[in-house]
Amino acid sequence: MSQKTVTRTDLSEAVYKELGLSRIESAELVETFLDIISERIVQGESVKLSSFGSFLVRSKNERIGRNPKTGEEVPITPRRVMVFKPSNILKQAVLEGHTGKR
């Protein structure tokens, strides 16, 4: 399996090739899309992309953890975390090793 990371530039280039928009318009489209998703997640909203998955914000309570080096107990402060839950369609595509591209 390849370890390549997909970047914003890669996404913009894909939009450019698939939709025929200019490179500038494609980059603006990708940026706007990511900005909207980011804003909603920061506000604590869930973002669901059909056939892809959901981005959720969860609150974690304060708890006691343990330093693995020393074994010392340490309090872990409460915090909000973002999680991604893939759709069943995406899970199946990963399992079968195909992209599901049209």
C-alpha positions as CSV (number, residue, x, y, z in Angstrom):
1,M,0.0,0.0,0.0
2,S,1.1,3.5,-0.8
3,Q,1.8,5.9,2.1
4,K,1.1,9.0,0.0
5,T,-0.8,11.8,1.8
6,V,-3.6,13.5,-0.2
7,T,-3.1,17.3,0.0
8,R,-5.3,20.2,-0.7
9,T,-3.4,20.7,-3.9
10,D,-4.2,17.1,-4.9
11,L,-7.9,17.6,-4.2
12,S,-7.9,20.9,-6.2
13,E,-6.2,19.1,-9.1
14,A,-8.7,16.3,-9.0
15,V,-11.6,18.9,-9.1
16,Y,-9.8,20.7,-12.0
17,K,-9.6,17.5,-14.0
18,E,-13.1,16.1,-13.2
19,L,-15.2,19.3,-13.5
20,G,-13.2,21.4,-15.9
21,L,-13.1,24.4,-13.6
22,S,-10.0,26.6,-13.7
23,R,-7.2,25.7,-11.3
24,I,-8.0,28.9,-9.3
25,E,-11.7,28.1,-9.1
26,S,-10.9,24.5,-8.2
27,A,-8.6,25.6,-5.3
28,E,-11.3,28.1,-4.1
29,L,-13.9,25.3,-4.2
30,V,-11.8,22.9,-2.1
31,E,-10.9,25.7,0.4
32,T,-14.5,26.7,0.8
33,F,-15.6,23.1,1.3
34,L,-13.0,22.5,3.9
35,D,-13.6,25.8,5.7
36,I,-17.3,25.0,6.0
37,I,-16.6,21.6,7.4
38,S,-14.0,23.0,9.8
39,E,-16.3,25.8,11.0
40,R,-19.1,23.4,11.8
41,I,-16.9,21.0,13.7
42,V,-15.3,23.8,15.8
43,Q,-18.9,24.9,16.7
44,G,-19.5,21.4,18.0
45,E,-21.8,20.3,15.2
46,S,-21.6,16.9,13.5
47,V,-20.8,16.8,9.8
48,K,-22.2,13.9,7.8
49,L,-21.1,13.2,4.2
50,S,-23.4,10.6,2.7
51,S,-21.6,7.4,1.6
52,F,-18.3,8.7,3.2
53,G,-18.8,9.2,6.9
54,S,-19.4,11.5,9.8
55,F,-17.1,13.9,11.7
56,L,-18.3,14.1,15.3
57,V,-17.2,16.2,18.3
58,R,-17.2,14.3,21.6
59,S,-16.7,15.5,25.1
60,K,-14.4,13.5,27.4
61,N,-14.7,13.8,31.1
62,E,-11.8,14.3,33.5
63,R,-10.1,11.0,34.4
64,I,-7.0,9.5,35.9
65,G,-4.4,8.3,33.6
66,R,-1.0,6.6,34.2
67,N,2.4,7.8,33.0
68,P,3.7,4.6,31.1
69,K,7.3,5.4,32.0
70,T,7.0,6.0,35.7
71,G,3.6,4.4,36.5
72,E,2.6,7.6,38.3
73,E,-1.1,8.5,38.2
74,V,-1.8,11.7,36.5
75,P,-5.2,13.6,36.1
76,I,-6.3,14.1,32.5
77,T,-8.3,17.2,32.0
78,P,-11.7,17.2,30.3
79,R,-11.6,18.1,26.7
80,R,-13.4,17.9,23.3
81,V,-12.1,15.6,20.6
82,M,-13.1,15.1,17.0
83,V,-13.7,11.6,15.7
84,F,-14.4,10.3,12.2
85,K,-16.9,7.5,11.8
86,P,-16.7,6.0,8.3
87,S,-19.9,5.0,6.5
88,N,-20.6,1.3,5.9
89,I,-20.2,2.0,2.2
90,L,-16.6,3.3,2.8
91,K,-15.8,0.5,5.2
92,Q,-16.9,-2.0,2.6
93,A,-14.9,-0.3,-0.2
94,V,-11.8,-0.4,2.0
95,L,-12.4,-4.0,2.8
96,E,-12.7,-4.9,-0.9
97,G,-9.9,-2.6,-1.9
98,H,-11.7,-0.6,-4.5
99,T,-12.4,3.1,-4.8
100,G,-16.1,2.9,-5.7
101,K,-15.4,5.5,-8.4
102,R,-18.2,6.1,-10.9
